[in-house]
Amino acid sequence: MKTYHLSFQPDPVVPRFLQLAVGRVDIPAADVFEKGVHPIWNFEDPSTLQEAFVERLNSPDVKLPHLEQLGYCENADAITQARYYQGKSPFEQLVEHLNHGVRFVSHLTYVELLDLAKQRLRATWDRKVAYTLLGATHPDFDAKRSFVKARDKRVKISGYADFDNYDLSEILSLDDFADHEQVLIREGLPVVNFRSTDFLLRVTDEQGRLRLADRIPNFTLVHPPQTTYLRDSILYQGECRQGVIHLHPDIGKALSTRSKAREIAERWRTGGGQYCFRTTPARVDEMLTTEQFRIAFPSLDYRKKREPGKAQAAVPGCRVDRYSVGNYLRENAAVNTFKDVLRGFGVSLTGRKEELVEKLAHLAARQYEEKAPELDDYFGENRFVRIKGGNHETGRPFPILENHLLRHMLLAMYVQKHLRGNTVLEAGYSNDTFDTLDLARALIQRNITLNGAFLPVV
């Protein structure tokens, strides 16, 4: 990571005055997290960086009280809507902007300020400087002409163009403007807005690195390090607490990123953790060196407290299968349906429908007695509880007797005989209210019904 390094350099016109110089230097991640050194992490700076920097520049404690009273410590402004331009970040542009209007001094009295202005005016004295001072002190034509003629009565001036006929630097002297001290200061010096050099102590650490906060503990890491957050990206929410880095991946619902998150945790953790893990600031530096991660500080705000983002991971949907008894034959079914079933077991198909229904009941009773051991084995190993919601259309069929023509009838009979308390289905319980034949008749004739679904007991 890098940060801005700030220092002073002499003004090229008045070396006693200092202006800001800015550069970029490498910094360890620990100095950001634990010491608050400002991090550079992309082409743009947080908008509050400029605001906070200028706010400190305009603070009364870095202004010179005796000069402020005279109007030489005016507030500076930030750059509005600054963008990365010609290789310079918004903050670097801000420094350039401030260098056009602010100078820094360790100490400066008004007398010294005036003397510096006079020195420079004398050093640059010529007809242009003389005319500038004349115009600044005597704005209208008559006043200008009277002032010049008072110094040399031979001068003949009837219009503005006549001033060009004379070298005013030979007619006028700097002492002629001695009563106009503010004009001399304004015209003699390139910048007349001052701050104490103590300002740098308010915005940098002992190494001159930009620092506007005590700590910057929250950050994000993105893998891979593209500038656009893509679907296969892993976003880590990071926080430094007491010198330990805590990284939490935001893996949402994307199961495809979880194996990658496990690999990253295994590679960079210093303790346990399959997805979320702890590491050190030094290892964060190593992670950035691999160029497989991009760091950012989206919650960094120098004006107000902002809550950092929260990592999220969706728990995969948890499904519990529910089972139900399928639709079995009842007396309202078509005659041919009864015949199809009876035919499958070689039962005679003669007789009225009532007789066919009775034949089906006897067939079901015999088949039940034959399949009861198989049913006991299955329900002995698999216990179920009944719930009211559900029916044969919403539940899965029990995975037994799958090719039997009377599968659903036999299961309905078994459930009715082994449902304890109308809730728990278990092989070890038996309800002897009906014998097998009567139970088959009751189900076919709809004297008893079976509703609800069954959940497995784990």
N, C-alpha and C positions, 0 to 999 in steps of 0.2 A: 504494500500500500504506500501511497504518497500523501504528503500534506503540503501546505503552503508555508514557505519560510519568509518571514518579514524582517527587514532591516532598514536602516536609514542610509541615504547617500546625499552628498552635498548638492544643493541647487547649483546648476551650472552658471547662473548669473550672480547669485549672492551666496557664496559657499558657506556662510554662517548659517543660512537657512537650510533645513534638511527636508528631504522628501522621501516617500516610501519606495522601497524596492521589494519586489516579490519574486520568488522562485519556487521550485518544487524540490522536495527532498523525500527520500525513502524513510518510512517509519515502521517499527514493529507493531503488530496488531495490539499488543498489550498496552501500548501508549495511548491508543484510541480508547480501548475498553475501560482502562483503569485510570488514565490521566486526563482524558477529555481532549486529546489532540485531534483537531479536525481532520477527517479523512476525505481524500478525493477519490470518488469511486465511479464517476461517469463524466460525460461531457458537460453536464449541467450541475450547478450547485443548488442546494436547497434555497428557496427564496428568502428564508429567514436569515440566512448567513449575511447577506448584504444589510438587511434591516438591523440585525443585532450589532454588526460591525459599526455602522454609521451611528447607531444609538449610543454606543460607547464613545465614538469620536465626538459626539455632541454633548457628552456628559459634562456638567460644570466642573468636575474635579480635574479635567485635563485642559481646561481653558485657563488663560492667564488673566486673573481678575482685573488688573489695572489696564490691560489692553481691551478686555471685553467691554468695560465701561465706555471706551472710546469707539466701539464698533469694529474692532479688529479681531473678533472671535465669533464670526457669524456661523450659524448652523450650516452643515453640509448636507447634501441630498444624495440618496442612492440613485442608481441607474434604474429607470423603469423599463421593464420588459427586456432585460439583457439576455442574450443568447450566446452560445458558443460561436465565436467568430474569429476567423483567421488564426486559428491555433490558440486562441485565448479564451479562457473560461470567463463566465460572468464576474467572478471575483477578481480575476486579473484585470478585467476591463474596469471594474470599480476602482482599483488602485490607480490605474491610469487617469481615470476621471477625477479622483481626489487630488492627484498631483497637479492638476490644472488649477486647483483653487485653494489648497491648504499647504502650509509649511509648518515645520516643527522646530522648536528651539528649546534649549535647556533653561534659558532665562533671557528676558529681553525687556528693557524699559522703553518707555515712550521716547525718551531722549535718544536712546541708542537707535531706535527705529527711525527717527527723523534724521539722525546723522548718517545712517546707512543710505537712506534715500538721497540725501544731498551728495554723498560721495559718488553714487552712481550717476546722478544728473550731471555733476561736474565732469565725470569721466566720459560722458557721452554728449557733452554740450555742443550743440550745433544749431543752425537756423531752424531746423525742424523741431527740435526739443524746445527751443525758445518760443516758437509760434504755438506749440501745443500748450505750454504753460500760460501763454498769453490768452489763448482761447478758453482755457479752463478757469481762469481767474476773472476774465472780462468778456462775458458772453456776447455783448452787442457791439456793433461797429464803432459807435461814438466812443464808448469806453476804451476800446482797443486803441483807437487813434490818439485819444487824449493821453493814455498811459505811455505810448511810444514817444509822442511829441514832448512829453514832460522830461524824457531822458535825452532827447536830441531835437532842438527846435528847428533844425535845418530840414527835418523830414517833411516831405509833402505827400500826403495821403488823401486822396479823394474817393477811393473805392477799394474794395477788397483786393483787387488785382495789384494795387500799388504796394501791398505788403511784400509781394514777391520781388519788388525792385530793391529790397534792402536785406542785408544779412542781419537779421534780428539778434543773432548770437553775439554780434559786435556792439549792437546798440544796448541790448539788455544784458543783465547779469543775473545769476542765480539769487544774489542778495536782494534783487528787486522784488522777489516773490517771497521774501522771508515771512511775511505776515499770513501767508496761505499754506500753513503747514500740512493740512490734510491733502491739499492738491499735490504738494511736493512728495508726500508719502505715496499717494495713489499713482502718480505718474512716474515716480522714481523706482518703484519696486514692482517686480512681475506679479507677486502675490502678496496680499495684505490680510490674510486670514490665518490665524496662528493657533497652534496647540502645543502643549508641553510634550517633551520627548517621553515623559512618563506614560504617555498613551500606549506605547509599545508594551509596557509591563502589564497593561490591562487586557491585552488581546493575544499575548504569546506566552509560551513557557520560557524557562531559563535558556533554552537553546534557540529561541526565536521562532519556534513553530506555532502556527496559528492555533489558539486554544480559547474557546469561549464557553466551555462547560467543564465541570469537575470530572464527570465520567460520561462515556457514551456506551452503555452496556448492551444495547439492543441492536441487532443487525439481522440481515438475511444472507443466506448463501443459496445460489442456484446452480444446479448441475443438470445437464451441461451448461456452459457459461454463455449461451446466446443471449442477446439483449432482449429478445422477445420471449416471453414465457410460453413455451409450447406444451402440448398435451403430455409428452413423455418427459417433461422436466420434473425435477424434484426440488421443491422449495423448502429450505430449512429456516425455521425461526430460531435465531440464536440469542443467547443472553449470557453475559459474563457476571458471575456471582462469586465474590471472594476469590478471584483469580482462577476460577474454574468455568470453562465454557460448556453450556448446556445447549445441545442441538436437537431440535424436534422437527422431523420431516412432515411436510404437508402432503400426504399421499392420497387424500380424498377417497374416491371410489375406485381409483385405477389400480387394479390388482397387478398389472404388468410392471408397475414401478416398485413393488415391494421387494422383489428379489434384489434389485439394484440398491435400494435403501439398506438392505441387510448387508450387502457387500461393502457399502460405504462405511457403515457403522463398524464392521469388523476391521476395516483397514485403518480407521482414524480414531477409534475410541481408546481411551486410557483406562476404562473400567468396563462394567457390564453394559448391557443394552442391545437389544436386537434391532430396534429401529431408532429410538431416542437414545442418545449417548452423551457421555461427558468426554471432554478433551481439554487441551491447554491452548492458550493464546499462541504459543510457539508452533503448535501443530496446525492452527488456522493459517499461519504464515506458510507452512509447508503445503497446505491444501491449495492456497492461492498460487504458489510457485508452480504447481503442476499444470496450471492453466485449465483445469477441469472444473473450476468453480468461479463464480462471479459474486463478489460481495457487494452489498448495498446497505444503506441506512435509511429506509423509508420513513421511519418514525422520528428521525432527527429533526427537531424543531427548537430553534434558539429563543423563541418568543413565548412559547407555552408548552405545557406538558401534553404529549400525545401518547396514547396507549399503543404499544407494539401489536403487530398482528399475532394471531393464534394459529398454531398448526392444527390441522384437522385430518382425521382418518375415519372413513366410513367403515363400520363393521358390516361384513357381508351378511346378506339376509339369512336369517336362521329359519329353516323350515322343518316343521314336525309333520310327518305324514299322518294323515288320518284315514281310517279304514271304515268301511261300511258293508253291510250285507246287501248284495245285489237284488234286483227285482226277481222275485220267485213267482211261480204260478198261483193264481187265485181263481176262485170259481167263476169269476166274470170273464175269464179268458175264452177265446174261441174254442169250439170243440176240436177243430183240427190241431190246435196247439197241444191239447191233452193227448191226442192220438200220436202226435210226433214224438212226445216224450215216452209214452207207453211202448210205442213201437221200438224205440231204442233199447228197451230192456226185454223185448219179446213177450210183452203182456198182451192178452187178447184185447182187441179194439171194439168188440161188440157191446151193445147196450146203450141206454140213454146217457145223456150228459151226467146226470146224477150218479149213475153207475160208474162212469169213467172217473169222476171226481173221487169216488170211494176207492177205486182201484189205485189211483194216484196216491191216496193217503196210505194205503197198505204198502205200496211200493216204497214210499218215502220212509216209512217206519222200518222196513227191512234194510234198506240202504243205510239208514242211520245207525242201526245196530252193527252193521258191517264196517262202517267207516269211523265209528266212535273211537277206537284205539288210536287211529291216525290223528283224529281231531284232538284227543287228549294230549298226545305227544306235542303237537304244535302249540296248543294253548297252555300247556304246562311249562314250556320254555319261553313263551311270549305272553306277558300279561297286558291287559288293556283296561282302560277306564272309559266309560261312556260319557259323552257330552251331548247336550240337547241339540246343538247346531249340527246341521249336515244331514244328508240322506244318501241313498244309493247312487245319486248322480254326482255328488260332490266328493265322496270318499273313494279311496282305492279299495278294490276287493281284497279280502284276506288272501295271501299267497298260498292257498292250499286247495286241494280238489279241483285243480284248474281245468281239467278236461272232463269233469263229471257233469252229466246232463242235469242232475238235481243239485248241483253245487250250492246255489243260493238258498234252496229250500233246506238242505241239510245244515248249512251254517245258521240259518234263522232258527232252526230247532235247537241247535247246540247253544246258541246265545241265550235263548229263552230258558233253557235248563240250567245254565251255568252263570247267569248274571246275578251276582249277590248284591242285595240292596238296590237293585235296579241301576247299579253304577259300575261295580267291579266285575270284569269278566275273567274268571279263573277256572282252570280245570278241576281244582280240588273242591269246588263247591257244586252241589247239585240240587235243583229245585224239583221236587217230585209231585208238584201239584197236578201235573198231567202225566199220564203214561205216554209212551212214544207215539202210539197210534192216535190218541186223542189230541196230542200236540200238533201232529201233522194235519188232522182235520180242522183244528181251530185256526191254524195259519191259512189253510186253503180257503176256508169259509169266512175269513176275516173277522173271526170272533176275537182274536188278539192281533195286535199289530206291533211292528218293530220300527222304532224311529231313532234318529240321532246317529252319531258317528262315534268311532272309538280311537282313542289316542294310546300309543304304546307307553308302557311304564318302563322307564330306563332304570 
